[in-house]
Amino acid sequence: MRTKVDVSVKKLCTDNASLDCISFGNGPRNLVVLPGVSLHALTPSAAAVAAKFSAFCDDFTIYLLDHEDELAKGATLRDVASHMEDAVAQLGINSCCIYGVSMGGMVAQLVAADNPQLVEALVLCSTSARLSSGLEEVIRQWVALAQEGDPSPLNRSFFAHIYSSEYFEKNAKAFALLENMGTPEEMYRLIGQAEAALTLNNREVAASITCPTMVVVPGADKVIEPEEGLFLAQTISGSTLEYFEGAPHAVYDENPAVLAKVRAFLLKEV
């Protein structure tokens, strides 16, 4: 396993979007990673993100597509999916696996359904095909807090919803430093992401996905009810379900077993 991962960051500019792409690894397979809603860009954390995927780097070339610099008012998840498809095309990728987390998983469903010739295998983690009342309530809370312009309440709500209390307490000093971080531009960017997520309506989309798919469901998710993840797994024909009992929304950050299972699944399927 690699101990050091070389990371590259480049700006992708398409006709409809501008976003950062973090790439690393030099394996023969392509893996596109689509992240969840975030107040901050992932580029400053590129080395840390790459280190988490170090076990993938001999088998995959990984492309993490960060959120767009700015989403147009009224942008939908399908708009975001179209922009991600344009970014993948600009990278010259003709076939890939996709790992979508939270909102990234919502977008990944659309990309996989619309581009069966592109997507070889799909992993959906902490995500949903339907806008449940609980998910809508959380998203609208984040939008309202971002609109108030004070990052502290927004960050506190975000941390409380996605992480376990044990993880939060263990990393309390780091979270305290992060609590007050957030510029007006970043909050505006988050509002665009969140409002796009509110357009979620992927029930028929999920049913049309044909590529090998693994669905990761955390059993104590405070953002997306576990029942929604189970519904997603049932809706995608032949999908593999990985259920993490008692795990929070950010199981992808807290539990290294998630990425180990993702890697094993993708290597088996492609």
C-alpha positions in Angstrom: 0.0 0.0 0.0 1.3 3.5 -0.8 2.3 5.8 1.9 2.5 8.9 -0.2 0.1 9.9 -3.0 0.9 12.4 -5.7 -2.0 14.8 -6.2 -2.9 17.1 -9.1 -5.5 19.8 -9.0 -6.9 21.5 -12.1 -9.7 23.8 -13.0 -12.3 22.3 -15.5 -14.3 24.9 -17.4 -17.1 23.7 -19.6 -19.8 25.6 -21.4 -22.0 25.5 -18.3 -19.8 25.1 -15.3 -16.4 25.7 -13.6 -15.1 23.3 -11.0 -12.0 21.9 -9.5 -10.9 18.3 -10.2 -8.6 16.6 -7.8 -6.8 13.6 -9.4 -4.4 11.0 -8.1 -3.4 7.4 -8.6 -2.2 5.8 -11.9 -4.2 2.6 -12.2 -5.8 1.3 -15.4 -9.4 1.9 -14.3 -11.0 5.3 -13.8 -12.9 6.2 -10.6 -14.9 9.4 -10.5 -15.8 10.5 -7.0 -18.8 12.9 -6.4 -19.0 14.4 -2.9 -21.9 15.6 -0.8 -23.1 19.1 0.1 -20.2 21.0 1.7 -19.6 24.5 2.9 -15.9 24.4 1.9 -14.2 23.4 -1.3 -12.3 20.2 -1.1 -9.2 21.4 -2.9 -7.4 22.6 0.3 -7.8 19.1 1.7 -6.7 17.4 -1.5 -3.7 15.6 0.1 -5.8 14.3 3.0 -8.5 13.0 0.6 -6.0 11.3 -1.6 -4.4 9.6 1.5 -7.8 8.0 2.4 -7.8 6.5 -1.1 -4.2 5.4 -1.1 -5.2 1.7 -1.4 -6.9 2.5 -4.7 -4.0 4.1 -6.4 -2.4 1.1 -8.1 -5.7 -0.1 -9.5 -7.5 3.2 -10.3 -6.9 6.7 -11.5 -9.2 8.7 -9.2 -10.9 12.0 -10.2 -12.7 13.8 -7.4 -15.0 16.4 -9.0 -15.6 19.2 -6.5 -18.8 21.2 -6.4 -19.2 23.9 -9.0 -17.8 27.3 -8.2 -21.3 28.7 -8.7 -24.6 27.1 -9.6 -27.2 29.2 -11.5 -30.3 30.1 -9.6 -32.8 27.4 -9.9 -30.3 24.7 -10.9 -31.6 21.1 -10.5 -29.9 17.8 -9.8 -30.2 17.0 -13.5 -28.4 20.2 -14.3 -25.6 19.2 -12.0 -25.5 15.8 -13.5 -25.2 17.3 -17.0 -22.3 19.5 -15.8 -20.5 16.5 -14.3 -20.9 14.6 -17.5 -19.4 17.5 -19.4 -16.5 17.5 -16.9 -15.9 13.8 -17.4 -15.9 14.2 -21.2 -13.4 17.1 -20.9 -11.1 14.7 -18.9 -11.2 12.3 -21.9 -12.8 9.5 -19.9 -14.7 7.0 -21.9 -15.5 4.5 -19.2 -15.4 4.8 -15.4 -16.7 3.7 -12.0 -18.5 6.3 -9.9 -18.6 6.6 -6.2 -21.2 9.1 -5.1 -21.7 10.2 -1.5 -24.9 11.9 -0.2 -25.8 14.6 -2.8 -23.1 13.2 -5.0 -24.9 9.9 -4.9 -28.1 11.6 -6.1 -26.2 13.0 -9.0 -24.4 9.7 -9.7 -27.8 8.0 -10.1 -28.6 10.3 -13.0 -25.2 10.0 -14.6 -25.4 6.2 -14.5 -28.9 5.9 -15.8 -28.3 8.3 -18.7 -24.9 7.0 -19.7 -24.9 3.1 -19.4 -22.0 3.1 -21.9 -19.9 5.3 -19.6 -20.5 3.9 -16.1 -19.1 0.4 -15.5 -20.0 0.2 -11.8 -21.6 2.4 -9.3 -21.3 2.9 -5.5 -24.0 5.0 -3.7 -23.3 5.9 -0.1 -25.5 7.7 2.4 -27.9 8.8 -0.3 -31.5 8.5 -1.5 -33.7 8.4 -4.6 -36.5 10.3 -2.9 -36.9 13.6 -1.1 -38.3 12.4 2.2 -39.8 14.8 4.7 -36.9 14.3 7.0 -34.3 15.0 4.4 -36.2 18.1 3.1 -36.4 19.5 6.7 -32.6 19.1 7.2 -31.8 20.7 3.8 -34.1 23.6 4.3 -32.6 24.2 7.8 -29.1 24.5 6.2 -30.4 26.8 3.5 -32.0 29.1 6.2 -28.9 29.1 8.3 -26.7 29.9 5.3 -29.0 32.8 4.3 -28.6 34.3 7.8 -24.9 34.7 7.0 -23.4 33.4 10.2 -21.3 30.3 9.6 -21.3 29.1 13.3 -24.9 27.9 13.6 -24.7 26.4 10.1 -21.5 24.5 10.9 -22.9 23.3 14.3 -26.0 22.0 12.6 -23.9 20.3 9.8 -21.6 18.6 12.3 -24.5 17.4 14.5 -26.4 15.9 11.6 -23.6 14.1 9.8 -21.2 12.9 12.5 -21.7 10.6 15.4 -21.4 12.1 18.9 -18.4 9.9 19.6 -16.5 11.1 16.6 -17.5 14.7 17.3 -16.2 14.4 20.9 -13.0 12.7 19.8 -12.3 15.6 17.4 -13.8 18.4 19.4 -10.8 20.7 19.1 -10.7 20.4 15.4 -14.4 21.1 15.1 -14.1 24.1 17.4 -11.6 25.6 15.0 -13.9 24.9 12.0 -17.0 26.2 13.6 -16.5 29.9 12.7 -15.2 29.2 9.2 -17.3 30.2 6.2 -17.3 33.2 3.9 -20.4 34.8 2.3 -19.3 33.3 -1.0 -19.1 29.8 0.5 -22.5 30.1 2.0 -24.0 31.2 -1.3 -22.3 28.2 -2.9 -23.8 25.9 -0.3 -27.3 27.3 -0.9 -27.0 26.5 -4.6 -26.0 22.9 -3.8 -28.8 22.5 -1.2 -31.5 23.9 -3.4 -30.5 21.6 -6.2 -30.7 18.7 -3.8 -34.3 19.7 -3.0 -35.2 18.8 -6.6 -34.5 15.1 -5.9 -36.9 12.8 -7.6 -34.9 9.7 -8.7 -37.4 6.8 -8.2 -37.7 6.0 -11.9 -34.1 6.9 -12.5 -32.9 4.4 -9.9 -35.1 1.7 -11.4 -33.4 2.2 -14.8 -29.8 1.8 -13.6 -28.3 -1.4 -15.2 -24.6 -1.3 -14.1 -23.4 -3.3 -11.1 -24.2 -1.2 -8.0 -23.4 -1.2 -4.3 -25.6 0.8 -1.9 -24.0 1.7 1.5 -26.6 2.5 4.1 -25.7 3.9 7.6 -28.2 2.7 10.2 -28.2 5.9 12.3 -28.2 8.5 9.6 -29.7 11.8 10.8 -29.8 13.4 7.3 -31.3 10.6 5.2 -33.4 8.0 6.9 -32.0 4.5 6.6 -35.3 3.4 5.1 -34.5 5.6 2.1 -31.2 3.8 1.5 -32.9 0.4 1.8 -35.5 1.6 -0.7 -32.8 2.6 -3.1 -31.1 -0.8 -2.8 -34.4 -2.5 -3.5 -35.1 -0.3 -6.5 -31.9 -0.9 -8.3 -32.1 -4.4 -9.7 -29.4 -6.8 -8.5 -27.7 -4.2 -6.3 -25.4 -5.2 -3.4 -26.4 -3.8 0.0 -23.9 -2.9 2.7 -25.7 -1.9 5.9 -23.7 -0.3 8.8 -25.6 -0.7 12.0 -25.5 2.4 14.2 -23.4 4.4 11.8 -23.9 8.1 11.1 -24.4 9.9 7.7 -20.6 10.4 7.5 -19.9 6.7 7.8 -17.6 7.3 4.7 -15.4 9.5 6.9 -15.7 7.6 10.2 -15.3 4.0 9.2 -12.4 2.8 7.0 -14.3 -0.4 6.3 -16.5 1.6 3.9 -13.7 2.3 1.4 -12.3 -1.2 1.8 -15.7 -2.6 0.7 -16.0 0.0 -2.1 -12.6 -1.1 -3.4 -13.3 -4.8 -3.2 -16.7 -4.4 -4.9 -15.2 -2.3 -7.8 -12.3 -4.7 -8.4 -14.7 -7.6 -8.5 -17.0 -5.9 -11.0 -14.5 -4.3 -13.3 
